[in-house]
Amino acid sequence: MCDYDSLAARIHALTEGETDVVALMATMACEIHHSDDRFDWTGFYRVTEPGLLKIGPYQGGHGCLVIPFSRGVCGAAARSGQPQIVSDVDAFPGHIACSSSTRSELVLPVFDREKRVIGVLDIDSNRENAFTAEDAARLEQILAGVFGQIGASQAA
């Protein structure tokens, strides 16, 4: 299991004062990915135009390049602004299989300081039922601490 206190401290130390969204996403994807062996693919999809996500910094195999808000777990998180915990991706209507090894998924919306969705954090696992509500809550706190300081002009 992830030591979220240690992860939060590392991310805070590495990102303090940084405002470049891509740099923040790259650093966080690396730190989060290597913090827990359940995390098989860890990355961000960025909102690049209304209703559209494009791949951002990630760790792991290839990800999908483009995901509309209308499709998949990432689209559901971006569209609803709510965390998505999917214990079995095969049971999720409209799941996009970017990798055949993915069995479960956790996707969290990423908000800027104006509470606009600027992207999503997508974590895939090659295990079913890999994610808990605690994982979602702790990662939401970390995301808010980093991206909640970013303004609209910095997120673009």
Disulfide bonds with the S-S distance in Angstrom:
Cys64-Cys98 1.65
